[in-house]
């Protein structure tokens, strides 16, 4: 790859303001030269505020821009496949926001298109690259808590004001996200667990709509088996009385507890000791994910989050939701 990789962003909305967009400018050898949003005035506003030379309200114009080497797709999931196939056809590098697409079939379609062209494809499951979770992986790999036995995740939160009002929210529209918040949030954790413990080989789940505030599912439970013989279980409820995000990995000689989303210390308890550590996330939380893309493109590493890994995560999600 050349020294400088010039990126275009399709969908320069909220997620690109702080979480991801600035990282593409901070990583040496990356540059953002074009952005697209359906509202041209908003695209122009974004470009001016972030000192980006070109802006569009037509994705084809961005993709076809000869100066653009790579495209970051940051639109809602229901358009990911549509835009990704265009990027693959144009022969360009791509990173897609998570989830990669609303379902396993669409993810396979995207992955196959990039595989056939021999093009790099990344997906923004950035927790795989965060130092906090890399430290957790090191603790597990060092067998600090012995042989690993089971992982459990308990996630719940009360219905939000927008949920209770029944105002439209694409995140809870079953046509865009069948599992609602489960699609948006649980995918992060399940993808991380696969990174920590290996691919999931068996999985089943139950999902229903308990609140009837929107069309998507709002209550999900699941059990699964990793290829490393670690069993797993989880529940996710988006209409419970408390906000909770707790993960526990049990080993033969101890356990490790942490949160997927909340800024809490990691606890490590063994037969002989109690330890805790906390590693701050970067201001631009996708920084390490983006930095690792540059390393991967230079041949310095295999990126932890690719079209292959994200397609597997999508398979797990669809199995839990009973879609396959």
C-alpha positions as CSV (number, residue, x, y, z in Angstrom):
1,X,0.0,0.0,0.0
2,X,1.1,3.6,-0.5
3,X,2.1,5.7,2.4
4,X,-1.0,7.9,2.3
5,X,-4.5,6.3,2.3
6,X,-7.2,8.9,1.5
7,X,-10.6,8.1,3.1
8,X,-14.2,9.1,2.2
9,X,-17.0,8.8,4.7
10,X,-20.5,7.8,3.7
11,X,-22.9,9.0,6.5
12,X,-21.1,11.7,8.4
13,X,-23.5,11.7,11.3
14,X,-23.2,11.7,15.1
15,X,-20.9,8.6,15.3
16,X,-18.3,10.2,13.2
17,X,-18.1,13.5,15.2
18,X,-16.1,12.2,18.1
19,X,-16.1,8.4,18.2
20,X,-14.5,7.6,14.9
21,X,-14.0,10.5,12.4
22,X,-11.1,12.3,14.2
23,X,-9.2,9.0,14.5
24,X,-8.9,8.8,10.7
25,X,-7.2,12.2,10.8
26,X,-4.9,11.3,13.8
27,X,-3.5,8.1,12.5
28,X,-0.4,8.8,10.5
29,X,-0.8,7.8,6.9
30,X,-4.6,8.3,6.9
31,X,-6.5,11.3,5.7
32,X,-10.2,12.1,5.2
33,X,-10.7,14.0,1.9
34,X,-14.4,13.5,1.3
35,X,-17.7,13.1,3.1
36,X,-21.3,12.3,2.1
37,X,-24.6,12.9,3.7
38,X,-28.1,13.0,2.1
39,X,-28.6,16.5,3.3
40,X,-26.0,18.5,1.4
41,X,-26.0,21.5,3.8
42,X,-25.2,19.1,6.7
43,X,-22.4,17.5,4.6
44,X,-21.0,20.9,3.8
45,X,-21.2,21.9,7.5
46,X,-19.3,18.8,8.6
47,X,-16.6,19.2,5.9
48,X,-16.0,22.9,6.9
49,X,-15.8,22.1,10.6
50,X,-13.4,19.2,10.0
51,X,-11.4,20.8,7.2
52,X,-12.3,18.2,4.6
53,X,-12.0,19.2,1.0
54,X,-15.0,17.5,-0.7
55,X,-18.6,16.9,0.3
56,X,-21.5,15.3,-1.5
57,X,-25.1,14.2,-1.0
58,X,-24.6,11.4,-3.5
59,X,-22.6,8.4,-2.4
60,X,-21.8,7.4,-5.9
61,X,-19.9,10.6,-6.4
62,X,-17.8,10.0,-3.4
63,X,-17.1,6.3,-4.3
64,X,-16.1,7.3,-7.8
65,X,-13.8,10.1,-6.7
66,X,-10.4,9.0,-8.0
67,X,-8.7,10.6,-5.1
68,X,-10.6,8.4,-2.6
69,X,-8.7,5.2,-1.8
70,X,-10.9,3.8,1.0
71,X,-14.5,4.3,2.2
72,X,-15.9,4.2,5.7
73,X,-19.6,3.4,5.7
74,X,-21.2,5.0,8.8
75,X,-24.9,4.9,7.8
76,X,-27.7,2.9,9.5
77,X,-27.2,-0.8,9.1
78,X,-30.0,-1.3,6.5
79,X,-27.9,0.5,3.8
80,X,-24.6,-1.1,4.6
81,X,-24.9,-3.9,2.0
82,X,-26.1,-1.4,-0.7
83,X,-23.1,0.9,-0.2
84,X,-20.5,-1.8,0.5
85,X,-21.2,-3.6,-2.8
86,X,-20.7,-0.4,-4.6
87,X,-17.4,0.1,-2.8
88,X,-16.3,-3.4,-3.7
89,X,-17.2,-2.9,-7.3
90,X,-15.1,0.3,-7.3
91,X,-12.1,-1.7,-6.0
92,X,-11.6,0.2,-2.8
93,X,-10.7,-0.6,0.8
94,X,-13.7,-0.5,3.1
95,X,-14.6,-0.2,6.8
96,X,-18.2,-0.6,7.8
97,X,-19.8,0.5,11.1
98,X,-21.1,-2.3,13.2
99,X,-23.3,-4.3,12.9
100,X,-21.9,-5.2,9.5
101,X,-25.5,-5.6,8.1
102,X,-28.9,-6.4,9.6
103,X,-28.5,-10.1,9.0
104,X,-26.1,-13.0,8.2
105,X,-27.2,-13.3,4.6
106,X,-26.3,-9.7,3.8
107,X,-23.0,-10.0,5.7
108,X,-22.1,-13.0,3.6
109,X,-23.0,-11.1,0.4
110,X,-20.7,-8.2,1.5
111,X,-17.8,-10.5,2.6
112,X,-18.0,-12.5,-0.7
113,X,-17.9,-9.4,-2.8
114,X,-14.6,-8.2,-1.1
115,X,-13.1,-11.7,-1.1
116,X,-13.7,-12.1,-4.8
117,X,-11.9,-8.8,-5.5
118,X,-9.1,-9.5,-2.9
119,X,-9.9,-6.2,-1.1
120,X,-9.4,-5.4,2.6
121,X,-12.7,-5.2,4.6
122,X,-12.8,-4.1,8.2
123,X,-15.8,-3.7,10.5
124,X,-15.9,-1.3,13.4
125,X,-16.1,-3.7,16.3
126,X,-13.5,-1.5,18.0
127,X,-13.5,-3.1,21.4
128,X,-11.3,-5.9,20.0
129,X,-8.6,-3.2,19.7
130,X,-9.1,-1.3,23.0
131,X,-6.2,-1.7,25.5
132,X,-8.7,-2.5,28.4
133,X,-10.0,-5.5,26.6
134,X,-6.6,-6.5,25.3
135,X,-5.5,-6.6,29.0
136,X,-8.4,-8.8,29.8
137,X,-7.4,-11.1,27.0
138,X,-3.9,-11.3,28.3
139,X,-5.2,-12.2,31.8
140,X,-7.2,-15.0,30.3
141,X,-4.5,-16.3,28.0
142,X,-2.0,-16.3,30.9
143,X,-4.5,-18.6,32.7
144,X,-4.5,-16.3,35.7
145,X,-8.0,-17.7,36.6
146,X,-7.1,-21.2,35.5
147,X,-8.9,-23.1,32.7
148,X,-11.8,-21.2,31.5
149,X,-15.3,-22.6,32.2
150,X,-18.2,-20.2,31.6
151,X,-19.0,-16.6,30.6
152,X,-22.2,-14.8,31.4
153,X,-23.5,-11.3,30.5
154,X,-26.4,-9.6,32.2
155,X,-27.5,-6.4,30.4
156,X,-30.6,-4.4,31.2
157,X,-31.8,-0.8,31.1
158,X,-35.2,1.0,31.5
159,X,-37.1,2.2,28.5
160,X,-35.9,5.6,27.3
161,X,-38.1,8.7,26.9
162,X,-38.1,8.2,23.1
163,X,-39.2,4.5,23.6
164,X,-42.0,5.5,26.0
165,X,-43.2,8.2,23.6
166,X,-43.3,5.7,20.8
167,X,-41.7,8.3,18.5
168,X,-39.9,6.8,15.5
169,X,-36.3,5.5,16.1
170,X,-34.6,3.5,13.4
171,X,-32.8,1.4,16.1
172,X,-36.1,-0.1,17.2
173,X,-37.6,-0.5,13.7
174,X,-37.8,-4.2,13.0
175,X,-37.4,-3.6,9.3
176,X,-33.9,-2.1,10.0
177,X,-33.0,-3.8,13.2
178,X,-35.0,-7.0,13.9
179,X,-33.5,-7.3,17.4
180,X,-33.8,-3.5,18.1
181,X,-31.2,-2.5,20.7
182,X,-30.0,-6.0,20.9
183,X,-28.7,-5.7,17.3
184,X,-27.0,-2.4,18.2
185,X,-25.6,-3.2,21.6
186,X,-25.3,-7.0,22.1
187,X,-23.4,-7.4,18.9
188,X,-20.5,-5.4,20.6
189,X,-20.3,-7.8,23.5
190,X,-20.8,-11.1,21.7
191,X,-18.2,-10.0,19.1
192,X,-15.8,-9.2,22.0
193,X,-16.4,-12.6,23.7
194,X,-15.6,-14.4,20.4
195,X,-12.3,-12.4,20.3
196,X,-11.6,-13.4,23.9
197,X,-12.7,-17.0,23.9
198,X,-12.8,-18.2,20.3
199,X,-15.6,-18.8,17.7
200,X,-19.0,-19.9,18.9
201,X,-19.9,-23.3,17.5
202,X,-23.4,-23.8,19.0
203,X,-25.9,-21.1,20.0
204,X,-29.7,-20.8,20.7
205,X,-31.9,-18.1,22.0
206,X,-35.4,-16.8,22.8
207,X,-36.5,-13.2,21.9
208,X,-39.8,-11.5,22.3
209,X,-41.4,-8.0,22.5
210,X,-42.5,-7.5,26.1
211,X,-43.3,-3.8,26.1
212,X,-45.0,-3.3,22.7
213,X,-43.4,0.2,22.5
214,X,-41.9,-0.5,19.1
215,X,-41.8,-3.2,16.4
216,X,-38.4,-4.8,17.3
217,X,-37.6,-7.3,20.0
218,X,-36.9,-5.9,23.5
219,X,-36.1,-9.0,25.5
220,X,-33.6,-11.7,24.6
221,X,-31.9,-14.6,26.3
222,X,-29.3,-17.0,24.9
223,X,-26.9,-19.8,25.6
224,X,-23.8,-20.8,23.5
225,X,-20.6,-22.9,23.3
226,X,-17.2,-21.6,22.2
227,X,-14.8,-23.7,20.2
228,X,-12.6,-23.7,23.3
229,X,-15.3,-25.6,25.3
230,X,-16.2,-22.5,27.3
231,X,-20.0,-22.3,27.8
232,X,-21.9,-19.0,27.7
233,X,-25.2,-17.4,28.7
234,X,-26.7,-14.0,28.5
235,X,-29.8,-11.9,28.8
236,X,-30.6,-8.5,27.5
237,X,-33.7,-6.6,28.5
238,X,-34.5,-3.0,27.4
239,X,-37.5,-2.4,29.7
240,X,-36.1,-3.4,33.1
241,X,-36.1,-1.3,36.3
242,X,-32.3,-1.0,36.5
243,X,-29.4,-0.2,34.3
244,X,-26.9,-3.1,34.4
245,X,-24.0,-4.3,32.3
246,X,-22.0,-7.0,34.0
247,X,-19.8,-9.8,32.5
248,X,-18.3,-12.6,34.5
249,X,-15.9,-15.2,33.2
250,X,-15.4,-18.2,35.6
251,X,-12.3,-20.3,35.6
252,X,-11.1,-23.3,37.5
253,X,-9.0,-21.1,39.8
254,X,-10.9,-17.7,39.9
255,X,-13.0,-15.3,37.9
256,X,-12.8,-12.0,36.1
257,X,-15.6,-9.4,36.1
258,X,-16.0,-6.4,33.8
259,X,-18.4,-4.2,31.9
260,X,-18.7,-4.1,28.1
261,X,-19.9,-0.5,28.0
262,X,-19.6,1.1,31.4
263,X,-16.4,2.8,32.7
264,X,-15.8,0.5,35.6
265,X,-12.6,-1.2,37.0
266,X,-12.0,-4.8,36.0
267,X,-11.9,-7.2,38.9
268,X,-9.8,-10.4,39.0
269,X,-10.4,-12.8,41.9
270,X,-8.5,-16.0,42.4
271,X,-8.1,-18.5,45.2
272,X,-5.0,-16.5,46.4
273,X,-5.6,-12.9,45.5
274,X,-7.9,-10.0,44.6
275,X,-6.8,-7.5,41.9
276,X,-8.4,-4.7,40.1
277,X,-7.3,-2.5,37.2
278,X,-8.7,0.3,35.1
279,X,-7.5,1.4,31.7
280,X,-9.1,4.6,30.2
281,X,-10.6,4.5,26.8
282,X,-9.3,7.1,24.3
283,X,-11.3,10.2,23.7
284,X,-11.9,9.0,20.1
285,X,-12.9,5.5,21.0
286,X,-12.2,4.0,17.6
287,X,-8.6,5.3,17.6
288,X,-6.9,1.9,18.2
289,X,-9.2,0.2,15.7
290,X,-8.3,2.7,13.0
291,X,-4.6,2.6,13.9
292,X,-4.7,-1.2,13.6
293,X,-6.2,-0.9,10.1
294,X,-3.2,1.1,9.0
295,X,-0.9,-1.6,10.5
296,X,-2.8,-4.3,8.8
297,X,-2.7,-2.5,5.4
298,X,1.0,-2.2,5.8
299,X,1.3,-6.0,6.5
300,X,2.3,-5.5,10.1
301,X,-0.5,-7.4,11.7
302,X,-3.8,-9.3,11.1
303,X,-6.6,-6.9,12.1
304,X,-8.8,-8.3,14.8
305,X,-12.1,-7.1,13.2
306,X,-12.6,-8.0,9.6
307,X,-15.4,-9.0,7.3
308,X,-14.8,-12.6,8.3
309,X,-15.1,-12.1,12.0
310,X,-18.1,-9.8,11.7
311,X,-19.9,-12.3,9.5
312,X,-19.4,-14.9,12.2
313,X,-20.8,-12.5,14.8
314,X,-23.8,-11.9,12.6
315,X,-24.4,-15.7,12.3
316,X,-24.5,-15.8,16.1
317,X,-26.9,-12.9,16.4
318,X,-29.3,-14.4,13.8
319,X,-29.2,-17.8,15.6
320,X,-30.1,-16.1,18.9
321,X,-33.0,-14.2,17.2
322,X,-34.2,-17.3,15.4
323,X,-33.7,-15.9,12.0
324,X,-31.7,-18.9,10.8
